[in-house]
Amino acid sequence: MKPRALVIGAGIVGAACAAELARAGFAVVVLEAAHPSAGATACGMGHVVAMDDSEAQLELTRTSRSLWEELLPELPENIEATRAGTLWVAADDEELAAVHAKHAYYLTRGVNAEIHDQHSLRSLEPHLAPDLIGALRVPDDLVVYPPCAAAWLLALSGAELRVGLAVERAEARRVLLHGGVALEGDLVVVAAGEHSLPLVSPALPLHGIKPRKGHLVITDRAPGFAQHQIVELGYLKSAHSHDGSSVAFNLQPRPNGQVLLGSSRQYDRTSDEVEPAMLRRMLERAFRYMPKLRALPAIRAWTGRRAATHDHLPLIGKVGAEGPWLAAGHEGLGITTSLGTARLLSSLIAGTTPPFDPRPFDPQRLCAEASHG
C-alpha cells in the first residue's frame, strides 16, 4: 500500500503540496474546513513573479516560476495562463536608480529583464501617466487564475478531498478533528494559511503569522487597455510596512479584457467588509499612475486576508522533531511560490537534495525570534 499523507488546506499551497506528494508516491487526503480556495487563493491576483526582496525569496520565486513554466503546455484553458510580463515603473530619479539596480541584480542571477526609458515605456503602455520616467520589464512573469489552478492541482494529485472538517490539532502522523475524531497517516502537512499556527501551537508562537487584509477591484471589460502586469517600484516599501495601512499601484490585465486593481495592506482587521476609505485611497493611487482608469466602470470590489510573516518568507519545513510539516505564511506570493514550496517540502520529506537552501524557511526560526524579543 502507498504511504498516506494528510494535507490540511485546499488552497493553492495545499493543492500544490498534494500534487507533489502524489508525484512522490503518496496517497493523499486533503482536509478542508470550508471548500477549495476558500481563503486567500480566491482573493488574489494570480501574479507569478520573480521577486528580489532577498536571496531566499528570489530562489523560491524563481524556482516556482520555472515550475509554472514547465506546466504551461498542460494547463487547461480555464486557468487563463498568460505570459504577460511585469513592468516595474519608476516615478522619480530614486526609483529609476532602483530600476537599474534591480536590472543588474536580475541579470547576474539568470532572470531575464530589460530597462525602458520614458519614451519606450509609453510605447509599451500608452495609458500610463506621462511623467513616469522609466521601468524594468520582466517578460517571463506569468498570470494565472488561482481558484482554477488550485482545482487543477488537486485533480492532478488524485487526492481524496474531504470538506467541512474542522481541524483542532495537527501532529506528526495524526490529525485531531473537533469532536474528538482522529485521522491517521504516515505524515501530516499543514497548509492552512493564516489558520496554520493554532493547529501546531504551542510548538510555534501564534504571532509568527499575522493576517494582512487587502482590497481588490475589477473593472468592466476594456480590451487592450493594458498589456502587462504593472507595479510601482514603491510596492515593496508598501508590502514591508509592519504598522498601520498602506497602498500601492498594482494592475493586472485579465484575458477577458477586464482590469484587476490593487493593492492595499492592513494589519489588525478581522472584518472582510470592503472599507470605502481604504478603497478610495487605493484607487487614487492607481489613478496617479494610470489616469484613464477613472473612465473604466468598476463592477466589483472585495477583500481577502494574507498570511504574513515578519521576515516576508514562508514557513516551510518540519515543526520540531515530532511535529507535522508546515507550508504557510506566503502572504501575497502564495500563487507564485506554491509549486516551489511543494517541491522543497517534498525533498525535505524524502531526505533528498533540496532545490535551494531550505534554512531561511525553517519554521523553527519563529522560536528563535520569540526568544530574542
RAQUI-V658391 format. One record per residue. RES is the residue in one letter. PHI is phi as a letter, one per 20 degrees, with the letter a starting at -180 (NA if undefined). OMEGA is omega in whole degrees, 0 to 359 (999 if undefined). Layout:
# RAQUI-V658391
res = {RES,RES}
phi = {PHI,PHI}
omega = {OMEGA,OMEGA}
This chain:
# RAQUI-V658391
res = {M,K,P,R,A,L,V,I,G,A,G,I,V,G,A,A,C,A,A,E,L,A,R,A,G,F,A,V,V,V,L,E,A,A,H,P,S,A,G,A,T,A,C,G,M,G,H,V,V,A,M,D,D,S,E,A,Q,L,E,L,T,R,T,S,R,S,L,W,E,E,L,L,P,E,L,P,E,N,I,E,A,T,R,A,G,T,L,W,V,A,A,D,D,E,E,L,A,A,V,H,A,K,H,A,Y,Y,L,T,R,G,V,N,A,E,I,H,D,Q,H,S,L,R,S,L,E,P,H,L,A,P,D,L,I,G,A,L,R,V,P,D,D,L,V,V,Y,P,P,C,A,A,A,W,L,L,A,L,S,G,A,E,L,R,V,G,L,A,V,E,R,A,E,A,R,R,V,L,L,H,G,G,V,A,L,E,G,D,L,V,V,V,A,A,G,E,H,S,L,P,L,V,S,P,A,L,P,L,H,G,I,K,P,R,K,G,H,L,V,I,T,D,R,A,P,G,F,A,Q,H,Q,I,V,E,L,G,Y,L,K,S,A,H,S,H,D,G,S,S,V,A,F,N,L,Q,P,R,P,N,G,Q,V,L,L,G,S,S,R,Q,Y,D,R,T,S,D,E,V,E,P,A,M,L,R,R,M,L,E,R,A,F,R,Y,M,P,K,L,R,A,L,P,A,I,R,A,W,T,G,R,R,A,A,T,H,D,H,L,P,L,I,G,K,V,G,A,E,G,P,W,L,A,A,G,H,E,G,L,G,I,T,T,S,L,G,T,A,R,L,L,S,S,L,I,A,G,T,T,P,P,F,D,P,R,P,F,D,P,Q,R,L,C,A,E,A,S,H,G}
phi = {NA,f,f,d,d,d,d,e,o,d,e,f,f,f,f,f,f,f,f,f,f,f,f,e,o,e,e,d,d,d,d,c,f,d,b,g,m,f,d,f,g,e,d,d,e,m,e,d,c,f,c,c,f,b,f,f,f,f,f,f,f,f,f,f,f,f,f,f,f,f,e,g,f,e,f,f,f,f,f,l,f,c,e,f,m,d,d,e,e,d,d,b,f,f,f,f,f,f,g,f,f,f,f,f,f,f,f,f,d,m,d,f,b,b,e,c,e,g,f,f,f,f,f,f,c,f,e,f,g,f,e,f,d,r,a,d,d,d,f,e,f,d,c,c,e,g,f,f,f,f,f,f,f,f,f,f,f,m,f,e,e,d,d,m,d,e,e,e,b,d,d,f,c,b,d,e,e,g,o,n,f,d,d,d,b,e,b,c,d,e,c,d,l,f,e,f,f,g,f,d,f,e,f,c,f,f,f,f,c,c,f,c,f,c,d,c,c,c,e,f,f,b,g,n,f,b,d,c,f,d,c,f,f,f,g,f,g,f,f,e,f,e,c,m,c,b,c,b,e,b,c,c,f,e,g,e,n,f,c,d,c,b,c,c,b,b,e,l,d,d,e,e,f,f,d,g,f,f,f,f,f,f,f,f,f,f,f,f,e,b,g,f,f,g,e,e,f,e,d,a,c,b,c,b,d,d,e,d,d,f,e,m,d,f,e,c,q,e,e,m,e,c,e,f,e,c,b,b,n,e,l,e,d,f,f,g,e,g,f,f,g,f,f,f,f,f,f,f,f,e,m,e,f,f,f,a,f,e,f,f,d,g,g,f,f,f,f,f,f,f,f,e,q}
omega = {178,171,187,177,175,180,180,179,181,169,185,181,177,179,178,178,178,181,182,179,176,177,179,174,180,163,191,170,180,181,183,183,183,178,181,179,182,184,186,183,182,188,188,184,184,180,177,197,170,183,191,178,177,177,181,179,179,179,181,184,180,177,181,180,177,178,174,179,178,182,187,181,183,189,179,186,185,175,173,182,179,174,183,187,180,171,173,190,183,182,182,185,178,180,176,175,177,175,181,178,179,179,181,180,181,184,180,181,172,177,181,181,181,181,175,177,185,183,183,176,179,179,178,184,186,183,176,178,186,182,174,196,179,181,168,178,176,193,187,177,188,171,174,176,193,184,180,176,179,179,180,178,177,178,179,183,187,185,168,183,177,183,179,180,179,182,178,182,176,177,185,184,184,175,178,179,173,183,174,178,179,174,183,175,177,172,181,175,177,180,188,175,184,182,188,188,176,181,181,178,9,182,176,181,184,183,180,173,176,177,176,181,177,177,171,178,174,184,169,183,177,186,177,182,178,183,186,160,186,185,176,179,179,183,183,176,178,184,187,174,184,182,175,183,181,176,176,180,179,186,177,173,179,182,180,179,177,178,180,187,171,358,175,179,178,170,170,174,180,181,175,182,172,180,187,182,178,179,178,181,180,181,177,176,179,181,178,182,182,188,184,173,180,183,182,177,172,183,179,172,180,180,173,178,181,181,187,171,184,184,174,176,179,178,184,179,183,177,182,182,187,182,176,172,186,174,187,176,184,183,184,183,182,180,178,195,184,184,178,176,182,180,178,182,180,179,178,179,182,183,178,181,181,181,177,184,182,190,180,184,184,180,183,177,177,179,178,178,181,182,180,176,999}
